[in-house]
Amino acid sequence: MEKITEKASIYQQLENKTVAEIISNINTEDQKVALAVQSVLPSVERLIEAIHPKLQLGGRLFYIGAGTSGRLGVVDASEIPPTFGVAHGIVIGIIAGGDTAIRKAVEFAEDDTLQAWKDLQEYQITEKDCLVGIAASGSTPYVVGGLNAARAAGITTGAIVCNVGSAVAKAAEFPIEVVVGPEYVTGSTRMKSGTAQKMILNMISTACMIRLGRVKGNKMVDMQLSNNKLIDRGAKILMDELQIDEKQANELIALHGNVRKAIEAFQAK
C-alpha cells in the first residue's frame, strides 16, 4: 500500500525559506484539507448514522488512537460534557500509552495489537457501544487490534484514516479515508492529516449531539455554566429566546443553573 502520508513534501529546502514563505505555503496546503473532507462526507454520514442510534439507546462512543490521533480523540471527548451537558463517560477518548501520552510520547505504546482491547475492557465496552479508530497512517497496530477485537465482539466500528486501503480501514465497518496529500514537512501528520481528523471528529460528535436534542435552534442550551463567560453567554441566549432583559435573564440563570431549564420554566408560566 502506498502511504500518501509518508510521501515527500512538494516544497524543498524549507530551512532556507522566509517566515512569510513558510506560513503562506502551510496555509496553501491547509486549504486542501477542507476539500478532502468534503469528498468523504458520505462516509462521515454513514458513520454518524450508525453511531447515533446506539447513543440514543444509552450506548457510548469510544475513540482510540496513538500520538496526535489519540490526542485528538481525547480532546473531542473531553469537550462534549461542557458543551452539550451530557455526562462524562458518554464519549470517551483512549490514547495508546495512557493519559501520560497526552503530554509526552510513550515509546512503542502504539505497537501492541492487544493493548487497545485491554484498555477498552476497563470501561466494560459492549455491543451497545461504538468504537472509532483514529490513525493517520492507517497502520497503527494498537488501533488495528482494537478494531478487530471490537468488531469480533459485535461492536459498531468506524475509522478515520488518511491513506487508502489501510489495515485500520479494513478493520472497521464504517471507514472514512480522507486523503489530504503529502504534508508540508514530510511525514508530519500532526499537520494536514491532524486537521482533517479534527474536522471529522467535530462533525461526528456535533451531529450526534444535535440529533440527541442537545441543541435548541443553534444554541448550546445544555452547556455547563462553569465560568463567567459561559454564564454571560447563557444569559444572552435567554434574552434572545425569551425576549427578556438582562436582569431577568441573570435571575433565571441563578435560579435554574441551566439554560434549557430556565427556558422551560419561563415558558411553563
C-alpha positions as CSV (number, residue, x, y, z in Angstrom):
1,M,0.0,0.0,0.0
2,E,1.3,3.4,-0.9
3,K,1.2,5.7,2.1
4,I,0.4,9.2,0.9
5,T,1.0,10.4,4.4
6,E,4.7,9.5,4.0
7,K,5.2,10.9,0.6
8,A,7.8,13.7,0.2
9,S,6.7,17.3,0.6
10,I,6.2,19.2,-2.6
11,Y,8.3,22.0,-1.1
12,Q,12.1,21.9,-0.9
13,Q,14.8,23.5,1.3
14,L,12.3,24.6,4.0
15,E,15.2,25.8,6.1
16,N,16.0,28.4,3.5
17,K,12.5,29.9,3.3
18,T,11.4,33.1,5.0
19,V,8.7,33.0,7.7
20,A,6.3,34.6,5.2
21,E,7.0,31.8,2.7
22,I,6.6,29.1,5.3
23,I,3.3,30.3,6.6
24,S,2.0,31.0,3.1
25,N,2.8,27.5,2.0
26,I,1.3,25.9,5.1
27,N,-1.9,28.0,4.5
28,T,-2.0,26.8,0.9
29,E,-1.8,23.2,2.0
30,D,-4.4,23.7,4.7
31,Q,-6.9,24.9,2.2
32,K,-6.7,21.5,0.5
33,V,-7.9,19.8,3.7
34,A,-11.5,21.1,3.7
35,L,-11.9,19.9,0.1
36,A,-10.6,16.5,1.0
37,V,-13.0,16.3,3.9
38,Q,-15.8,17.4,1.6
39,S,-15.1,14.5,-0.7
40,V,-15.7,11.9,2.1
41,L,-18.9,13.4,3.6
42,P,-21.0,10.4,2.5
43,S,-18.7,8.2,4.6
44,V,-18.9,10.5,7.5
45,E,-22.7,10.5,7.3
46,R,-22.8,6.7,7.2
47,L,-20.7,6.5,10.4
48,I,-22.8,9.1,12.2
49,E,-26.0,7.3,11.2
50,A,-24.5,4.1,12.7
51,I,-23.4,5.8,16.0
52,H,-26.5,8.0,16.7
53,P,-29.0,5.1,17.3
54,K,-26.5,3.5,19.8
55,L,-26.1,6.7,21.7
56,Q,-29.9,7.2,21.7
57,L,-30.3,3.8,23.4
58,G,-27.8,4.6,26.1
59,G,-24.6,3.4,24.4
60,R,-21.3,5.1,24.4
61,L,-18.8,6.4,21.8
62,F,-15.2,5.4,22.2
63,Y,-12.2,6.8,20.3
64,I,-8.8,5.0,20.2
65,G,-5.6,6.3,18.7
66,A,-1.9,6.9,19.2
67,G,0.1,10.1,19.2
68,T,-1.6,13.0,17.6
69,S,-4.6,10.9,16.5
70,G,-5.1,9.7,20.1
71,R,-4.8,13.2,21.5
72,L,-7.4,14.5,19.1
73,G,-9.8,11.8,20.2
74,V,-9.2,12.7,23.9
75,V,-9.7,16.4,23.1
76,D,-13.0,15.8,21.3
77,A,-14.3,13.5,24.0
78,S,-13.4,15.9,26.8
79,E,-15.2,18.8,25.2
80,I,-18.6,17.1,24.9
81,P,-19.8,17.3,28.6
82,P,-19.2,21.1,29.0
83,T,-20.5,21.9,25.5
84,F,-23.6,19.7,25.5
85,G,-24.2,18.9,29.1
86,V,-24.1,15.1,28.7
87,A,-22.5,13.0,31.4
88,H,-18.8,12.3,31.4
89,G,-18.3,8.8,30.1
90,I,-20.7,9.1,27.1
91,V,-17.9,9.9,24.7
92,I,-14.5,8.5,25.8
93,G,-11.1,9.1,24.3
94,I,-8.4,6.5,24.9
95,I,-4.8,7.1,23.8
96,A,-2.1,4.4,23.5
97,G,0.2,4.7,26.5
98,G,-2.5,6.1,28.8
99,D,-3.0,9.6,29.9
100,T,0.7,10.2,30.3
101,A,0.9,10.0,26.5
102,I,-1.4,13.1,26.1
103,R,1.5,15.3,27.1
104,K,4.6,13.1,26.5
105,A,5.1,10.4,23.9
106,V,5.3,6.9,25.3
107,E,7.7,4.8,23.3
108,F,6.4,1.8,21.4
109,A,2.9,2.2,23.0
110,E,1.2,2.1,19.6
111,D,2.9,-1.2,18.6
112,D,0.9,-3.5,20.9
113,T,-2.0,-5.1,19.0
114,L,-3.6,-6.4,22.2
115,Q,-3.4,-3.3,24.4
116,A,-6.4,-1.3,23.0
117,W,-8.8,-4.1,23.7
118,K,-7.4,-4.4,27.3
119,D,-7.8,-0.6,27.7
120,L,-11.4,-0.9,26.5
121,Q,-12.2,-3.7,28.9
122,E,-11.6,-1.3,31.7
123,Y,-14.7,0.5,30.6
124,Q,-16.6,-2.7,30.1
125,I,-17.3,-2.0,26.5
126,T,-20.2,-4.0,25.0
127,E,-22.2,-4.3,21.7
128,K,-24.3,-1.4,22.9
129,D,-21.3,0.9,22.3
130,C,-19.4,2.2,19.2
131,L,-15.7,2.4,18.6
132,V,-13.9,4.8,16.2
133,G,-10.2,4.2,15.5
134,I,-8.2,7.2,14.5
135,A,-4.9,6.7,12.7
136,A,-3.4,9.0,10.0
137,S,-1.2,6.2,8.6
138,G,-4.0,3.6,8.9
139,S,-1.4,1.1,10.1
140,T,-1.2,1.7,13.8
141,P,-1.2,-1.8,15.5
142,Y,-2.8,-0.5,18.6
143,V,-5.8,0.7,16.6
144,V,-6.0,-2.3,14.2
145,G,-6.0,-4.7,17.1
146,G,-8.6,-2.7,19.0
147,L,-11.0,-2.5,16.0
148,N,-10.6,-6.2,15.1
149,A,-11.4,-7.3,18.7
150,A,-14.3,-4.9,18.9
151,R,-15.8,-6.0,15.6
152,A,-15.5,-9.6,16.6
153,A,-17.4,-8.8,19.8
154,G,-20.3,-7.3,17.7
155,I,-19.4,-3.6,18.4
156,T,-20.1,-1.0,15.8
157,T,-16.8,0.2,14.4
158,G,-15.6,3.2,12.4
159,A,-12.2,4.6,11.5
160,I,-10.7,7.9,10.4
161,V,-7.5,7.4,8.3
162,C,-5.5,9.5,5.7
163,N,-4.4,6.7,3.4
164,V,-6.5,4.4,1.1
165,G,-6.7,0.7,1.6
166,S,-5.2,0.6,5.1
167,A,-5.4,-2.1,7.7
168,V,-7.3,0.2,10.0
169,A,-9.9,1.0,7.4
170,K,-10.3,-2.7,6.6
171,A,-10.8,-3.5,10.3
172,A,-13.7,-1.1,10.6
173,E,-17.3,-1.4,9.3
174,F,-17.6,2.3,8.6
175,P,-14.2,3.7,7.5
176,I,-13.5,7.3,6.5
177,E,-10.5,7.6,4.2
178,V,-9.7,11.3,3.9
179,V,-6.6,11.7,1.8
180,V,-5.0,15.2,2.2
181,G,-1.8,14.6,0.3
182,P,1.8,15.0,1.4
183,E,2.5,17.0,4.5
184,Y,4.4,20.4,4.3
185,V,7.0,18.8,6.5
186,T,7.4,15.2,5.1
187,G,5.5,12.7,7.3
188,S,4.4,15.2,9.9
189,T,0.8,14.1,10.2
190,R,0.1,16.4,13.0
191,M,-0.4,19.0,10.3
192,K,-2.9,18.4,7.4
193,S,-3.8,14.9,8.5
194,G,-4.5,16.0,12.1
195,T,-6.5,19.0,10.8
196,A,-8.7,16.6,8.7
197,Q,-9.2,14.3,11.6
198,K,-10.2,17.1,13.9
199,M,-12.7,18.4,11.4
200,I,-14.3,15.0,11.0
201,L,-14.4,14.5,14.8
202,N,-16.2,17.8,15.1
203,M,-18.7,16.6,12.6
204,I,-19.3,13.2,14.3
205,S,-19.7,14.5,17.9
206,T,-21.6,17.7,17.0
207,A,-24.0,15.9,14.6
208,C,-24.7,13.2,17.2
209,M,-25.4,15.7,20.0
210,I,-27.7,17.7,17.7
211,R,-29.6,14.6,16.8
212,L,-29.8,13.7,20.5
213,G,-31.6,17.1,21.1
214,R,-28.7,18.8,22.9
215,V,-29.0,22.0,20.8
216,K,-32.0,24.2,20.6
217,G,-32.2,26.3,17.4
218,N,-28.5,26.9,17.1
219,K,-27.7,27.4,20.8
220,M,-25.9,25.3,23.3
221,V,-28.7,25.3,25.8
222,D,-27.3,22.4,27.8
223,M,-23.8,23.7,28.2
224,Q,-22.3,23.7,31.7
225,L,-22.2,27.2,33.1
226,S,-18.8,26.8,34.6
227,N,-17.3,30.3,34.3
228,N,-18.4,33.9,33.9
229,K,-18.1,33.9,30.1
230,L,-20.5,30.9,29.8
231,I,-22.9,32.4,32.3
232,D,-23.0,35.6,30.2
233,R,-23.5,33.5,27.1
234,G,-26.3,31.7,28.8
235,A,-28.0,34.9,29.8
236,K,-27.7,36.2,26.2
237,I,-29.4,33.0,24.9
238,L,-32.3,33.6,27.3
239,M,-32.6,37.2,26.3
240,D,-32.8,36.3,22.7
241,E,-35.0,33.2,23.1
242,L,-37.5,34.7,25.7
243,Q,-37.3,38.3,24.7
244,I,-36.4,39.4,28.3
245,D,-33.9,41.9,29.7
246,E,-30.5,41.1,31.1
247,K,-31.6,41.4,34.7
248,Q,-34.4,38.8,34.2
249,A,-32.1,36.5,32.3
250,N,-29.4,36.6,35.0
251,E,-32.1,35.9,37.6
252,L,-33.3,32.9,35.7
253,I,-29.7,31.6,35.3
254,A,-29.1,32.0,39.0
255,L,-32.3,30.2,39.9
256,H,-32.1,27.3,37.5
257,G,-28.4,27.0,36.8
258,N,-29.1,25.7,33.2
259,V,-30.3,27.5,30.1
260,R,-32.7,24.8,29.0
261,K,-34.3,24.5,32.4
262,A,-34.7,28.3,32.6
263,I,-36.4,28.4,29.2
264,E,-38.8,25.6,30.1
265,A,-39.6,27.1,33.5
266,F,-40.3,30.5,31.9
267,Q,-42.4,29.1,29.2
268,A,-44.4,27.0,31.6
269,K,-45.7,30.1,33.4
